[in-house]
Every structure is written in structure tokens, then in C-alpha cells.
Amino acid sequence: MSVDMSQFFGVFFEESQEHLEEMEHLLMELSLDEPDPEDLNSIFRAAHSIKGGSGVFGFDALTGLTHVMENILDLARKNELVITKPIVDQLLITVDTLKNILECYQNEDDIDWGAIEKGTVELEALLKSENAPESTTEEDDGFGFFDVPVQDDDDDFGFFEPLPSEENTAQIEEKGYGIYAEEDASNAAKGPADTTDDDGFGFFDDEPLVQSEDTPNIETPDTNQPTVAKNTPEASDSNDKPDKATASKPTTKRAADKRPSKKTETKESSSIRVDTMKIDSLVNLVGELVITQSMIKIVGRDVHGEVEEKLEGAIGELSRNIREIQEAVMSMRMLPMSFAFNRFPRVVRDLADKLGKDLELIIEGGATEIDKGMIEKLVDPLTHLIRNSVDHGVEMPDVREAAGKPRKGTVVLNAEQRGGSIIITITDDGAGLNRERILDKAITNGLDVSPDMPDSKVWQLIFEPGFSTAEAVTDVSGRGVGMDVVRRNIESIGGAVEIESTAGEGSVFRIRLPLTLAIVDGMCVSVTDQTFVIPLTNIIESMQPTAEQIKTIGNDRLLWVREEYWPLVPLHELMQIDGANPDPTTAIVVLVETARKRFGLLVDALEGQQQVVIKSLEQHYKRVAGVAGATIMGDGGVALILDIESIASVVTIPHQSEVSVVS
């Protein structure tokens, strides 16, 4: 019976990607003075798992390169090779190459064998230059894996290919030999080789397979070689290195001592991988359930008497259950920010080396959770902002020292939850933004600016298309593309970005995002016979002002409340609706805020608070300014969900001089 291996490709690709990310993270955190043995073992195990799995599936490009990488790591963890910065740099480059190879296999693209051969040669050259033991080279002259078939070094991993002969079939079934052996195989693997480095190829989560003494040899490589547990580093190299098992025993023991207990293994086995499309489908069903709940509430208004009381109790219980289901389902889509943050130490490290700067990236709040879809859309904006801080923000070491600062600059990446929002900040201790240079560039670009503009508005100019104050164009930045895309991408997921900067002290880029894009709590308001929804995260309060609180400047009206003037925006004018109540003293003003502005939204009446499911309009209509989407109400009607950030962009805040005249 043949096994269709393609059904396991998806799992292998996912787990290999996780292994590569783990390797990159551990290499970035590795101390060159005193490398943590467990970190080295973890990096080795990750490489070994990829090597083993790729050997199973016939992904030769991955197998060969990880084999060379594995040999270097094996020497390092046995203290036979001193880890230096050039070694770490080359290993990181190899990780990048492996990521590209993995992507090629995943997308069924052509493999760049030239890049793989180059990476192999560089690893070999680096190994020789670091004065590795001569015996290693003799044993592993198969580094040039293009001269010898790849699987010759890894026959032990190709356990799916050789089929048992007919005469051995009965014995095999009786002994339980094969990849599905469980208790018998795992109990037999008690030797040092089992405790060394690997729990298997990663994507099967099975115990390592051994060949017991009484099991018939289907393929006997060499009867003089010691029996070694399969799926372990020793097994893969047993044909080449008969003495390695003994030599690695001290390292094996330390690794075994530091291994997690069975509780950890149980925790890992209790999780399953679920396709995100299934979770999205479940989220949509919960959204429909929320709509159905609203329908039942409306129907309940027509019920009276004893049944009304019972129905209200049942609806209340239903609401609580739906809320719990919603929170449980939404939590499935939530991922920690570390999924996005963990790639940035490498970005900062490489860019700082390229620019000749001494930098430290501090990551805080990596455990803060946010919707998976938003994380994917955040990576590019965050990457650009961090590169901007490293390139333009933090000064060169000599310049910092002359200014009385530490030679090493600092960039802090932080995430935290505040109410229904996620706040991400990128803070650097560099030179800060140059106000005069920004204004000069704005005038050159024909933008409408004035010398007395507040700093908050001046800083926002850098998000204009084609805006750059860099004196020279480099391959890092300076062309004026990117910052406008940063703001557009952030606003496309309901967020906003603001800047604070102090000359000589540094800058802060602050991104405010909603927790999720699927279901939100909103306040329903009406303008004539039309209903709109305002997200609760934007609402401060609602009120009916007095005539004394209303002031007029030209054609604009201001509302005096909370010891400040708020621009008044009639929603009926914004949405071009006739017949609405234009008098704030008899209508309702909803005070709302964004990251950049505060203003009052004039509506006819409040209809109540409820959960709404956001439905995108972009499949059927072009993007409408001021509208984030639509939702289906309990009565079957459709209500537009207001995009307060978009509305804020058209709100004019009068200058202080104009306000003083009114006062």
C-alpha cells in the first residue's frame, strides 16, 4: 500500500516555517560570550526536524542545506566550534535561503540551485576558517551535496520509500515495524540517542522509531555499525560517523536533563491545527446569530403579559450565551503581537550593521493579542516605521556621543490594549523630526501650510505622497514612497497613526487599532428615517447642548463643552440627507474622538446600543468617505457603520485666534 505524502505537505510547510522562525529568533538572542547550551540544542533540533521532514517528502534542496547547517550546529553544541558573529551572520543568511526554498516548494516554483550551492560553499568555507577539527572535514566531505545524491546521507529518513518484501510482510505486521509503531517503539528508544535532540520530524509528533534487535532488517546498511534510534541526529549520520554517538553523550545528557516534563508534551498534543477559513466561517455564523438575536428582540416588543416576562428572561440568557460564543470564537482568531514583532530584531540588526549604527531594539507587550487578519496587514507598515526610525531617527554613534547621548541608540516597540483598542508605539531616542525642514519641503511640494501650524499637523505632513526630507536617496529610504502607504494601510483596517517628536530627544509613532474587524459594539443613531451606527470605541458621551454652548465662526459652528471648543459636524449634511433637524438644542450631539481630533456629531436621535456585524461594501460599491461598512439590523433593514477616522479627516478645527474672537 502506497501512502500519498502530498496530504502532509501543508503541515510540513507550516511547521518548517515555525522552525525557521524559532531558529532566527534564537540566533538573534544567542550570547556569543556564553552561548546557552539549550539554545544551541533547540536551534540544532529545529534544523534537524526540517532536514528529516524534507528527506521524507523528497525536498532535496532543504535536506542538503540543513544537513550542512546541522553539522556546524552539532560542533557548536559539543563545544568543538566557537560561535562567532560571522558564523551567526552566515547562519541567519542560511535561514533566509531556507525560507525562500520553502516558499518555492510551497508555491511549486523553480528552485534557485545556484543560491543553494553558494550558501553551502560559504558555510563550508566559514567552517574551515574557524579552525574546526580536521576530522570533521574528513567525515563530512559530503558537504558538496551536489556531487553525491542527497539521500545517500539520509537514507534513514526515507522510511516511506522502501517497501517490505513479501516474505517479511507477516513479520513486520507482527512486530509492529513501521512509522505507526507507538508504545513498543517508543519504549525501546531509551538509549542516549533518543534523548539527544529531536522529538521526531515535528509534523508527526510521534515518538522516535527504533529498530529492535529481533526486528528483521529490511535494509541492512552495515552490520558492524551500532544500532541507533531512527529520527535522531546520530541515526542520520551513523553511516559516516561511527564514533559520534559516544562523543556526544555529555551533550545528550545535558539536553535530556533540560527537557520539559510530560506535562509539556501533553499540552502540545492537546492542540490541533485548524484552517483559518473554517474559523472565518464560524465567525460569520456567529455574526448571523447576533443578527438573529436582534430580530428576536424586535419580535419580543409585540409580546405582552406573562409570556413577555418569560421571553425577556430567555432573550437575556440567549444574549449572554451568544456573547460567550462570540468571545470564544473571536479568541480563536486572536494572535499575540509577537507573531509580528519577532521579525524586527533581525530587521534592526541588519540595517544597523549596514548603516554603521549601534542600536538596540526593545520589544514590550508581545503577548498582547490582536486579530490575525490585522497582524498580517500590520507587518509592512511596522517594518517601514522601524526602518525609518533606524535610518532617519537614531544618529551615528559619534554624533550621539558629541550630543551627550550614549553611543548605542534605542528603539522601543510596544503594544498594549486600552479598552477596545490596541495601541502600538515605536519610540526612538534619536534626533527627532526637523520642523523647519518639513515645512520647507511642504512649501516646495505645493502643500498648503503656515508657519504657525501646530506640531501635530506638521508631523502629519510626512505621510503625504512623495514627501521626503532625506538629503540623499539610498537603497534604504529617501524616495518619499512608503509613509503615505503606511497611513493608508493602517486606516484601511480602522486604525490611525499619530506622531510626537521633540528635537534632540526622539520621536514616537503611535498606532491605534480596533481589537477586531468582525463584530463591534455600536450606538445606533437616526437621521430622519435612516439609521447609522457609531462604534462605541469612538464615543465619549452624548448630550443636548444649550444655546449658550453653540458659537459660530463663519459658516462653521462650535460647541463649548469640557472646557474646550469642539467642531460641530451635522451628519445629515455629511450624508446629504434632507429633512433632518438642524438645531443642536433640540437634536442630539454625540461627542466622538479619534487619535487626531475630537468633534461633535449632530444626529436626530439615539436608538440604543447593540452589537453589530460589519459587512464590507467594497465588493459592490466603491469606497465611500465616512463609511466603514454596513450591518443588518434586527428588523431586516440595513444601517451604515460610520468611519469616524475618515470623517475626522474632513473636519476643520479653527485656529486659536479665531476661537479667541468668538470667546
C-alpha positions as CSV (number, residue, x, y, z in Angstrom):
1,M,0.0,0.0,0.0
2,S,1.4,3.4,-1.0
3,V,1.0,6.5,1.0
4,D,0.0,9.8,-0.6
5,M,2.6,12.1,1.0
6,S,1.1,15.3,-0.5
7,Q,-1.6,15.3,2.1
8,F,1.0,16.1,4.7
9,F,2.7,18.9,2.7
10,G,0.6,21.6,4.4
11,V,1.5,20.5,7.9
12,F,5.2,20.2,6.9
13,F,5.3,23.7,5.4
14,E,3.6,25.3,8.5
15,E,5.9,23.5,11.0
16,S,9.0,24.2,8.9
17,Q,8.1,27.9,8.9
18,E,7.8,27.8,12.6
19,H,11.1,26.0,13.0
20,L,12.8,28.6,10.8
21,E,11.3,31.5,12.8
22,E,12.4,29.8,16.0
23,M,15.9,29.4,14.6
24,E,16.1,33.0,13.6
25,H,14.8,34.2,17.0
26,L,17.3,32.0,18.9
27,L,20.2,33.0,16.7
28,M,19.4,36.7,17.3
29,E,19.2,36.2,21.1
30,L,22.3,33.9,21.2
31,S,25.1,35.2,23.5
32,L,28.5,35.0,21.8
33,D,30.3,35.1,25.1
34,E,28.4,32.3,26.8
35,P,26.0,30.5,24.4
36,D,23.2,28.8,26.2
37,P,23.6,25.0,25.5
38,E,19.8,24.6,25.5
39,D,19.5,27.4,22.8
40,L,22.1,25.7,20.7
41,N,20.3,22.3,21.1
42,S,17.0,24.0,20.2
43,I,18.5,25.5,17.0
44,F,20.0,22.1,16.2
45,R,16.7,20.3,16.7
46,A,14.9,22.8,14.5
47,A,17.4,22.3,11.7
48,H,17.3,18.5,12.2
49,S,13.5,18.4,12.1
50,I,13.4,20.3,8.8
51,K,16.1,18.0,7.4
52,G,14.3,14.9,8.4
53,G,10.9,16.1,7.1
54,S,12.3,17.3,3.8
55,G,14.0,14.0,3.4
56,V,10.7,12.2,3.8
57,F,9.0,14.3,1.2
58,G,11.9,14.4,-1.2
59,F,12.6,18.2,-0.9
60,D,16.3,17.7,-1.6
61,A,17.2,21.4,-1.6
62,L,16.1,21.7,2.0
63,T,17.7,18.5,3.0
64,G,21.1,19.3,1.7
65,L,21.4,22.8,3.1
66,T,20.0,21.9,6.5
67,H,22.5,19.0,6.6
68,V,25.4,21.3,6.3
69,M,23.9,23.7,8.8
70,E,23.2,20.9,11.2
71,N,26.9,19.8,11.1
72,I,28.0,23.3,12.1
73,L,25.5,23.4,14.9
74,D,26.4,20.0,16.1
75,L,30.0,21.0,16.5
76,A,28.9,24.2,18.3
77,R,26.7,22.4,20.9
78,K,29.6,20.0,21.6
79,N,31.9,22.9,22.3
80,E,34.1,21.8,19.3
81,L,33.4,25.1,17.5
82,V,33.4,28.6,18.9
83,I,30.3,30.6,17.9
84,T,31.4,34.0,16.4
85,K,29.5,36.8,14.8
86,P,30.4,35.8,11.3
87,I,29.0,32.3,12.0
88,V,25.8,33.7,13.3
89,D,25.5,36.1,10.3
90,Q,26.0,33.2,7.9
91,L,23.5,31.0,9.7
92,L,21.0,33.8,9.5
93,I,21.6,34.1,5.8
94,T,21.1,30.4,5.5
95,V,17.8,30.7,7.3
96,D,16.7,33.3,4.8
97,T,17.7,30.9,2.0
98,L,15.8,28.1,3.6
99,K,12.7,30.3,3.8
100,N,13.0,31.1,0.1
101,I,13.4,27.4,-0.7
102,L,10.4,26.5,1.4
103,E,8.3,29.2,-0.3
104,C,9.4,27.8,-3.7
105,Y,8.3,24.3,-2.8
106,Q,5.0,25.6,-1.3
107,N,4.2,27.6,-4.5
108,E,5.7,25.0,-6.8
109,D,8.2,27.5,-8.2
110,D,11.6,26.7,-9.6
111,I,14.4,26.2,-7.1
112,D,17.4,28.5,-7.3
113,W,20.1,25.8,-7.0
114,G,22.8,28.4,-7.6
115,A,21.9,30.2,-4.4
116,I,21.8,26.9,-2.5
117,E,25.2,25.9,-3.8
118,K,26.6,29.3,-2.9
119,G,25.2,29.1,0.6
120,T,26.7,25.6,1.0
121,V,30.1,26.8,-0.1
122,E,30.0,29.8,2.2
123,L,29.1,27.6,5.2
124,E,31.9,25.2,4.3
125,A,34.4,28.0,3.9
126,L,33.3,29.5,7.2
127,L,33.6,26.2,9.0
128,K,37.2,25.8,7.7
129,S,38.1,29.4,8.5
130,E,37.0,28.9,12.1
131,N,39.6,26.1,12.6
132,A,37.2,23.3,13.0
133,P,38.7,19.9,13.9
134,E,40.2,18.3,10.8
135,S,38.3,15.0,11.5
136,T,35.0,16.8,10.8
137,T,36.0,17.6,7.3
138,E,37.1,14.1,6.6
139,E,33.9,12.7,7.9
140,D,31.7,15.2,6.2
141,D,33.3,15.7,2.8
142,G,29.8,15.2,1.6
143,F,29.1,18.9,2.2
144,G,29.2,19.4,-1.5
145,F,25.9,17.6,-1.8
146,F,25.6,18.3,-5.5
147,D,28.3,15.7,-6.2
148,V,26.6,12.9,-4.4
149,P,22.8,12.1,-4.4
150,V,21.3,13.9,-1.3
151,Q,19.5,10.9,0.0
152,D,22.8,8.9,0.3
153,D,23.5,10.8,3.5
154,D,20.0,10.4,4.8
155,D,18.7,7.0,3.9
156,D,17.4,6.7,7.4
157,F,14.9,9.4,6.7
158,G,13.4,7.9,3.6
159,F,11.4,5.4,5.5
160,F,8.4,5.6,3.2
161,E,10.1,4.6,0.0
162,P,11.5,1.1,0.5
163,L,8.5,-1.3,0.5
164,P,8.8,-4.5,2.6
165,S,9.3,-7.7,0.6
166,E,6.5,-10.3,0.6
167,E,8.4,-12.7,2.9
168,N,8.9,-10.1,5.5
169,T,5.3,-8.7,5.5
170,A,3.9,-11.0,8.1
171,Q,6.9,-10.5,10.4
172,I,6.6,-6.8,10.0
173,E,2.9,-6.7,10.9
174,E,3.6,-9.0,13.8
175,K,6.4,-6.8,15.2
176,G,4.6,-3.5,14.5
177,Y,7.6,-2.3,12.5
178,G,7.0,1.0,10.6
179,I,6.0,4.6,11.1
180,Y,2.9,3.8,13.0
181,A,4.6,2.0,15.9
182,E,3.7,3.6,19.1
183,E,4.3,2.2,22.6
184,D,6.6,-0.6,21.6
185,A,8.8,1.6,19.5
186,S,8.9,4.5,22.0
187,N,9.7,2.2,24.9
188,A,12.6,0.7,23.0
189,A,14.1,4.1,22.3
190,K,15.6,4.6,25.8
191,G,19.2,5.0,24.8
192,P,21.2,8.2,24.7
193,A,20.4,8.7,21.1
194,D,16.7,9.1,21.9
195,T,17.2,11.8,24.4
196,T,19.5,13.8,22.3
197,D,17.9,16.3,20.0
198,D,14.6,15.6,18.4
199,D,11.1,14.6,19.1
200,G,10.7,13.4,15.5
201,F,10.3,15.4,12.4
202,G,8.0,17.8,14.1
203,F,4.9,17.4,12.0
204,F,4.0,13.8,13.1
205,D,4.6,14.3,16.9
206,D,5.3,10.6,17.2
207,E,7.9,9.0,19.4
208,P,11.2,8.2,17.7
209,L,11.2,4.9,15.9
210,V,13.9,2.3,16.7
211,Q,15.0,-0.9,15.2
212,S,14.9,-3.5,17.9
213,E,17.2,-6.5,18.0
214,D,14.6,-9.0,17.0
215,T,13.1,-6.9,14.2
216,P,14.1,-8.2,10.7
217,N,16.3,-5.8,8.8
218,I,14.5,-4.7,5.7
219,E,17.6,-2.7,4.7
220,T,20.8,-3.5,6.5
221,P,23.3,-0.8,5.8
222,D,26.3,-2.2,7.7
223,T,26.1,-4.9,10.4
224,N,29.2,-3.5,12.0
225,Q,27.6,-0.2,12.8
226,P,25.9,0.3,16.2
227,T,22.1,0.2,16.3
228,V,20.9,3.8,16.7
229,A,17.4,5.2,17.2
230,K,15.9,6.4,13.9
231,N,14.9,10.1,13.5
232,T,17.8,11.2,15.7
233,P,20.9,13.1,14.6
234,E,23.1,10.0,15.4
235,A,20.9,7.9,13.1
236,S,21.1,10.2,10.2
237,D,24.9,10.2,10.3
238,S,25.6,6.7,11.6
239,N,27.0,5.5,8.3
240,D,29.5,8.3,8.3
241,K,30.3,8.8,12.0
242,P,30.5,5.5,14.0
243,D,32.2,7.3,16.9
244,K,29.9,10.3,17.2
245,A,27.3,8.6,19.4
246,T,29.9,8.2,22.1
247,A,31.4,11.6,21.7
248,S,28.1,13.3,22.1
249,K,26.9,11.6,25.3
250,P,27.7,14.5,27.7
251,T,25.8,17.0,25.5
252,T,23.0,14.4,25.2
253,K,22.7,14.1,28.9
254,R,22.5,17.9,29.5
255,A,19.9,18.2,26.8
256,A,17.8,15.4,28.3
257,D,18.0,17.0,31.8
258,K,16.7,20.2,30.5
259,R,13.8,18.7,28.5
260,P,10.3,19.6,29.6
261,S,8.3,17.1,31.6
262,K,5.5,15.0,30.3
263,K,3.1,17.8,31.2
264,T,4.5,19.9,28.4
265,E,4.2,17.1,25.9
266,T,0.6,16.6,26.9
267,K,-0.1,20.3,26.4
268,E,1.4,20.2,22.9
269,S,-0.6,17.1,21.9
270,S,-3.8,18.8,23.1
271,S,-3.7,21.4,20.4
272,I,-4.8,21.0,16.8
273,R,-4.3,22.9,13.6
274,V,-7.4,24.4,12.1
275,D,-7.6,26.1,8.7
276,T,-8.3,29.8,9.1
277,M,-11.1,29.6,6.6
278,K,-13.0,27.3,9.0
279,I,-12.6,29.9,11.8
280,D,-13.7,32.7,9.4
281,S,-16.8,30.6,8.6
282,L,-17.5,30.2,12.3
283,V,-17.1,33.9,12.8
284,N,-19.6,34.6,10.0
285,L,-22.1,32.2,11.6
286,V,-21.7,33.9,15.0
287,G,-22.4,37.2,13.2
288,E,-25.6,35.8,11.7
289,L,-26.5,34.6,15.2
290,V,-26.1,38.2,16.5
291,I,-28.4,39.4,13.8
292,T,-31.0,36.7,14.7
293,Q,-30.8,37.8,18.3
294,S,-31.7,41.4,17.3
295,M,-34.7,40.1,15.3
296,I,-36.0,38.1,18.3
297,K,-35.7,41.3,20.5
298,I,-37.8,43.2,18.0
299,V,-40.4,40.5,17.8
300,G,-40.5,40.4,21.6
301,R,-41.7,44.0,21.7
302,D,-45.1,42.8,20.5
303,V,-45.4,40.2,23.2
304,H,-47.2,41.2,26.4
305,G,-48.4,39.7,29.6
306,E,-46.9,36.7,31.4
307,V,-45.2,35.5,28.2
308,E,-43.4,38.8,27.9
309,E,-41.6,38.3,31.2
310,K,-40.6,34.8,30.3
311,L,-39.4,35.9,26.8
312,E,-37.3,38.7,28.3
313,G,-35.6,36.2,30.5
314,A,-35.0,33.8,27.7
315,I,-33.7,36.6,25.4
316,G,-31.4,37.8,28.2
317,E,-30.0,34.2,28.6
318,L,-29.6,34.0,24.9
319,S,-27.7,37.2,24.8
320,R,-25.3,36.1,27.4
321,N,-24.7,32.8,25.6
322,I,-24.2,34.5,22.3
323,R,-21.7,36.9,23.9
324,E,-19.7,34.0,25.3
325,I,-19.8,32.1,22.0
326,Q,-18.7,35.3,20.2
327,E,-15.8,35.8,22.6
328,A,-14.7,32.2,22.3
329,V,-14.8,32.2,18.5
330,M,-13.1,35.6,18.3
331,S,-10.3,34.4,20.6
332,M,-9.5,31.7,18.1
333,R,-8.6,34.4,15.6
334,M,-6.5,36.3,18.1
335,L,-2.7,36.0,17.9
336,P,-0.1,37.6,20.1
337,M,1.7,40.6,18.6
338,S,4.9,38.6,19.0
339,F,4.0,37.0,15.7
340,A,4.7,40.3,14.0
341,F,7.3,41.7,16.4
342,N,9.7,38.7,16.4
343,R,10.8,39.5,12.8
344,F,12.0,43.0,13.7
345,P,15.2,42.3,15.7
346,R,16.6,40.9,12.5
347,V,15.5,43.9,10.5
348,V,17.1,46.3,13.0
349,R,20.3,44.3,13.3
350,D,20.9,44.0,9.6
351,L,20.0,47.7,8.9
352,A,22.1,48.9,11.8
353,D,25.1,46.9,10.6
354,K,24.6,48.3,7.1
355,L,24.4,51.9,8.3
356,G,27.2,51.6,10.8
357,K,25.0,52.4,13.8
358,D,24.9,50.8,17.2
359,L,21.3,50.0,18.1
360,E,19.2,48.1,20.5
361,L,15.6,47.1,19.8
362,I,13.5,46.6,22.9
363,I,10.2,44.7,22.5
364,E,7.4,45.1,25.0
365,G,3.9,43.8,25.1
366,G,4.5,40.9,22.7
367,A,1.8,38.9,24.5
368,T,-0.9,41.5,23.6
369,E,-3.4,39.8,21.3
370,I,-5.0,41.1,18.1
371,D,-7.0,39.7,15.2
372,K,-4.9,37.6,12.9
373,G,-6.1,39.4,9.8
374,M,-4.9,42.7,11.3
375,I,-1.5,41.3,12.1
376,E,-0.9,40.3,8.5
377,K,-1.8,43.9,7.4
378,L,0.4,45.5,10.1
379,V,3.7,43.9,9.2
380,D,4.5,46.2,6.2
381,P,3.6,49.5,8.0
382,L,5.5,48.5,11.1
383,T,8.6,47.5,9.0
384,H,8.6,50.8,7.3
385,L,8.2,52.8,10.5
386,I,11.0,50.9,12.2
387,R,13.3,51.3,9.3
388,N,12.5,55.0,9.3
389,S,13.5,55.2,13.0
390,V,16.7,53.4,12.4
391,D,17.7,55.3,9.3
392,H,16.4,58.8,9.9
393,G,15.8,58.9,13.7
394,V,18.8,57.4,15.5
395,E,22.1,59.3,14.9
396,M,25.5,57.8,14.2
397,P,27.5,56.8,17.3
398,D,29.9,59.7,17.1
399,V,27.1,62.3,16.7
400,R,25.3,60.8,19.7
401,E,28.4,60.9,21.8
402,A,29.0,64.6,20.8
403,A,25.5,65.4,21.9
404,G,26.0,63.8,25.3
405,K,24.0,60.7,24.5
406,P,25.0,57.0,24.8
407,R,26.7,55.7,21.7
408,K,24.1,53.0,21.5
409,G,20.7,54.1,20.3
410,T,17.4,52.6,21.4
411,V,14.2,51.8,19.5
412,V,11.3,50.6,21.6
413,L,8.4,48.6,20.1
414,N,5.5,48.4,22.4
415,A,1.9,47.0,22.2
416,E,-0.9,47.3,24.8
417,Q,-4.6,47.1,25.0
418,R,-6.7,50.1,26.1
419,G,-10.4,49.4,26.2
420,G,-11.5,48.2,22.8
421,S,-8.3,49.3,21.1
422,I,-4.7,48.2,20.6
423,I,-2.0,50.9,20.9
424,I,1.3,50.2,19.2
425,T,4.1,52.6,19.7
426,I,7.5,52.9,18.1
427,T,9.8,55.1,20.1
428,D,13.4,56.1,19.3
429,D,15.9,58.3,21.3
430,G,17.2,59.9,18.1
431,A,17.4,63.5,16.9
432,G,13.6,64.0,16.4
433,L,11.8,65.4,13.4
434,N,13.1,68.7,11.9
435,R,10.1,71.0,11.9
436,E,11.7,73.7,9.6
437,R,12.9,71.2,7.1
438,I,9.5,69.5,6.9
439,L,7.7,72.9,6.4
440,D,10.2,73.9,3.7
441,K,9.7,70.6,1.9
442,A,5.9,71.1,2.1
443,I,6.1,74.5,0.5
444,T,8.3,73.1,-2.2
445,N,5.8,70.4,-2.9
446,G,3.0,73.0,-3.1
447,L,1.2,71.9,0.1
448,D,-1.0,74.4,2.0
449,V,1.0,75.2,5.2
450,S,1.6,78.1,7.5
451,P,4.4,78.8,9.9
452,D,2.1,78.8,13.0
453,M,0.8,75.3,12.3
454,P,0.8,73.1,15.4
455,D,3.4,70.4,15.6
456,S,0.8,67.6,15.4
457,K,-0.2,68.9,11.9
458,V,3.4,69.5,10.8
459,W,4.3,65.9,11.7
460,Q,1.4,64.6,9.7
461,L,2.9,66.1,6.5
462,I,5.4,63.3,6.3
463,F,2.5,61.0,5.4
464,E,1.8,63.0,2.2
465,P,2.6,61.1,-1.1
466,G,6.1,61.7,-2.3
467,F,7.2,63.5,0.8
468,S,10.8,63.0,2.0
469,T,13.3,65.3,3.7
470,A,16.2,62.9,3.1
471,E,19.1,64.8,1.6
472,A,20.2,61.7,-0.5
473,V,18.4,58.8,-2.0
474,T,19.7,55.4,-0.7
475,D,18.6,51.8,-1.1
476,V,17.1,52.2,2.4
477,S,15.0,55.3,2.0
478,G,14.7,58.8,0.7
479,R,12.4,58.5,-2.3
480,G,9.3,59.6,-0.5
481,V,7.3,56.5,-1.1
482,G,6.2,54.4,1.8
483,M,4.9,56.7,4.6
484,D,1.7,57.6,2.7
485,V,1.2,53.8,2.2
486,V,1.8,53.3,5.9
487,R,-1.1,55.6,6.8
488,R,-3.3,54.3,4.1
489,N,-2.8,50.7,5.2
490,I,-3.4,51.5,8.8
491,E,-6.5,53.4,8.1
492,S,-7.8,50.6,5.9
493,I,-8.1,48.4,9.0
494,G,-9.8,51.1,11.0
495,G,-6.7,52.5,12.6
496,A,-4.9,55.8,12.8
497,V,-1.3,56.9,13.3
498,E,-0.1,59.9,15.1
499,I,3.4,61.3,15.8
500,E,5.0,63.1,18.8
501,S,8.5,64.4,18.4
502,T,11.0,66.5,20.4
503,A,14.1,67.9,18.8
504,G,17.2,66.2,20.2
505,E,15.2,63.7,22.2
506,G,13.5,61.4,19.7
507,S,10.1,60.6,18.2
508,V,7.1,58.4,19.0
509,F,4.9,56.9,16.3
510,R,1.6,55.8,17.8
511,I,-0.8,53.4,16.0
512,R,-4.3,52.9,17.3
513,L,-6.3,49.9,16.1
514,P,-9.6,48.2,16.9
515,L,-9.3,44.7,18.5
516,T,-11.2,43.0,15.7
517,L,-12.8,43.9,12.4
518,A,-15.7,41.4,12.5
519,I,-18.2,42.3,15.3
520,V,-18.3,45.6,17.2
521,D,-20.3,47.3,19.9
522,G,-22.0,50.3,18.5
523,M,-24.5,53.1,19.2
524,C,-27.4,53.3,16.7
525,V,-28.4,56.9,15.8
526,S,-31.0,58.1,13.4
527,V,-31.2,61.0,10.9
528,T,-34.7,61.3,9.6
529,D,-35.7,57.7,8.8
530,Q,-32.2,56.4,8.3
531,T,-30.1,54.5,10.9
532,F,-26.4,54.8,11.4
533,V,-24.0,53.0,13.8
534,I,-21.2,54.8,15.6
535,P,-18.5,52.4,17.1
536,L,-18.5,52.7,20.9
537,T,-14.7,53.0,21.0
538,N,-15.0,56.4,19.4
539,I,-17.8,57.8,21.6
540,I,-17.1,60.0,24.6
541,E,-20.6,61.0,25.5
542,S,-23.9,62.2,24.0
543,M,-25.7,65.4,25.0
544,Q,-28.3,68.0,24.1
545,P,-26.5,71.4,24.3
546,T,-27.9,74.7,25.3
547,A,-28.0,77.8,23.0
548,E,-25.2,79.3,25.1
549,Q,-22.8,76.4,24.3
550,I,-23.2,77.0,20.5
551,K,-20.8,79.5,18.8
552,T,-20.5,80.4,15.1
553,I,-17.3,81.1,13.1
554,G,-18.2,82.0,9.5
555,N,-20.2,79.0,8.3
556,D,-18.9,76.7,11.0
557,R,-20.4,76.1,14.4
558,L,-18.5,75.2,17.6
559,L,-19.7,73.5,20.7
560,W,-18.3,74.7,24.1
561,V,-18.1,71.6,26.3
562,R,-15.5,70.1,28.7
563,E,-13.7,73.4,28.8
564,E,-12.9,73.5,25.1
565,Y,-14.4,74.2,21.7
566,W,-15.5,71.2,19.6
567,P,-16.3,71.4,15.8
568,L,-19.9,70.5,15.1
569,V,-20.5,68.2,12.2
570,P,-24.1,67.7,11.1
571,L,-24.4,64.1,9.9
572,H,-27.3,65.0,7.6
573,E,-25.0,67.4,5.7
574,L,-22.2,64.9,5.5
575,M,-24.5,62.2,4.1
576,Q,-26.7,64.6,2.1
577,I,-30.0,63.8,3.8
578,D,-32.9,66.2,3.5
579,G,-35.4,66.8,6.3
580,A,-33.2,66.4,9.3
581,N,-33.3,68.5,12.4
582,P,-30.5,71.2,12.1
583,D,-31.0,72.7,15.6
584,P,-28.5,71.2,18.1
585,T,-30.6,72.4,21.1
586,T,-33.5,70.1,20.1
587,A,-31.4,67.3,18.5
588,I,-28.6,65.2,19.9
589,V,-24.8,65.8,19.7
590,V,-22.6,62.7,20.1
591,L,-19.1,63.7,21.1
592,V,-16.5,61.4,19.4
593,E,-12.8,61.3,19.2
594,T,-10.0,59.8,17.1
595,A,-6.3,59.7,17.5
596,R,-6.0,63.1,15.9
597,K,-9.3,65.0,16.5
598,R,-12.3,65.5,18.6
599,F,-15.7,66.8,17.3
600,G,-19.4,66.6,17.9
601,L,-21.7,64.7,15.5
602,L,-25.2,66.1,15.2
603,V,-27.9,63.5,14.8
604,D,-31.7,63.5,15.2
605,A,-32.0,60.8,18.0
606,L,-30.3,57.9,19.7
607,E,-31.8,54.5,19.1
608,G,-29.8,52.4,21.5
609,Q,-26.6,50.4,21.9
610,Q,-26.1,46.9,20.3
611,Q,-23.6,44.6,18.8
612,V,-23.4,44.8,15.0
613,V,-21.7,42.6,12.4
614,I,-19.6,44.6,9.9
615,K,-20.3,43.7,6.3
616,S,-17.9,45.1,3.7
617,L,-19.4,47.2,0.9
618,E,-16.3,47.3,-1.3
619,Q,-17.4,44.2,-3.3
620,H,-20.4,46.1,-4.7
621,Y,-19.6,49.8,-4.2
622,K,-16.5,52.0,-4.4
623,R,-15.1,53.2,-1.0
624,V,-17.5,55.8,0.5
625,A,-15.9,58.5,2.6
626,G,-17.1,58.3,6.2
627,V,-18.5,54.8,5.9
628,A,-16.7,51.8,7.3
629,G,-19.2,49.2,6.2
630,A,-22.8,48.1,6.7
631,T,-24.8,45.9,9.1
632,I,-28.1,44.1,9.0
633,M,-30.4,45.3,11.8
634,G,-32.9,43.1,13.7
635,D,-35.8,44.3,11.5
636,G,-34.0,43.3,8.4
637,G,-33.0,46.9,7.5
638,V,-29.5,47.9,6.6
639,A,-27.6,50.5,8.6
640,L,-24.3,52.1,7.6
641,I,-21.4,51.9,10.1
642,L,-19.7,55.3,10.3
643,D,-15.9,55.6,9.9
644,I,-15.1,58.2,12.5
645,E,-11.4,58.4,11.4
646,S,-12.5,59.2,7.8
647,I,-15.0,61.8,9.0
648,A,-12.3,63.4,11.2
649,S,-10.1,63.9,8.1
650,V,-12.6,66.5,6.7
651,V,-13.3,68.2,10.0
652,T,-11.8,71.7,10.2
653,I,-10.5,72.8,13.6
654,P,-10.4,76.6,13.8
655,H,-7.2,78.4,14.7
656,Q,-6.9,79.6,18.3
657,S,-7.0,83.2,17.1
658,E,-10.5,82.6,15.6
659,V,-11.7,80.9,18.8
660,S,-10.4,83.8,20.9
661,V,-12.5,86.2,18.8
662,V,-15.6,84.1,19.4
663,S,-14.9,83.9,23.2
